Amino acid sequence: MSRLIAFYIALLLLGSGPANAQQPAQSGPGNNAINSSDQNNSNAPVAGRNSFTEGQAKSKIESAGYSNISDLKKDDNGVWRGKADKSGKKTDVSVDFQGNMNPAN
């Protein structure tokens, strides 16, 4: 009886190897939590719980070449919104939870 149990356990262990193997990461579009400073994955702000502080959002906007950032506030969708200057022109800007920095369209 114990040999039969040992046989079934061995059979289960051998048969479960390929089924439990890790799958490679999928390529293609993703929903990154944070993007690098030189990459947006959206042309419009993405709603979501935003963990950026006001200072971090301001730094993100400044790194995109804007200055004189004002009225920076987080809206009900978790998007930091404010006004900033670039090339002598004042525009509305936003930073979403993924780090996408977008000027108003």
N, C-alpha and C positions, 0 to 999 in steps of 0.2 A: 504494500500500500504506500509506504513512504517513497519507494522508487517511482511510483506513478505520479505522486505529488511533485517530486523533484523534476520529473520529466516535463510536466505541464508548466511549472515555473520557468524552466529553461526555455521552453517553447515560447512562452509569453515574452520573456526578456529578449529573445532573438527576433521575434516578430515585431516588437514595438520600436526598434531602433530607427528605421527610416521614417516612420510615422511621426516620431517625436523630434526629428532633426530640425535644427533652426533653418528657417527660410531666409534667403538673402534679402537685403533691404530693397524695396521697390524703387525703381527710378520713376521720375515724372514729377508733376507738380506736388507741392506739399503745403502744409499750413504751418509754417515755422512760427515758433513763439516769438523769436526775435530775429530780425534780418541784419545783415551786415550794413555798415554805413553807406556802402556804395550800391545797395541793391534794394529795390522795392518789389514786393510781389503783388502790389495792387496800385492802381492809378487813383483810387479813392480810399478814404479812411475806412478801415475795417472795424466794426463794432466788436467790443469784447472787454473783458475785465482788464484794466490797464494798471500795471504795477510801476510804471515810470513815475518818478517824482517830477515836480514842476521843473526843478533844475536839470534833470536828465532830458526832459522834453525840450527845454530851451537849448541845451547843448546839441541835441539832434538837429534842431532848426538852424543853429549857428553853423554846424558842420556842413550844411547844405548851401552855405553862402549868404545867409540872411543876417541882418543886424537890427538893432532897435526893436527888439521883440517886446510887445505889450499885450495887455488884456488876456494873458494866457490862463485859461481855465479848462478844467475837465468837464465835458458835457455828460448827459445821462447815458450815452452809449459808450463811455469810457475813452473818448477821444479828446486829447488835448487840442484846444483851438485858440488861436490868437491872431495878432497882426504883426507883420514884420516888413522890413525894407530890404529890397534887393535892386541894385542898379538904379537907385533913386526913386523907386516906385514902391508904395505901400500896398501890401496884398494880405489876404487872409491865408493862414497856414494851419496845418493840422499834423498831429503825430498820433498814430493809433497804437494799440497794444503790441503789435508786431514790430514796431519801430519804423513803419512806413511814414515818411515825411512828405506831405503833399501840399502844394499851393492850391488855392481855390481855383476852380475852373471858370 
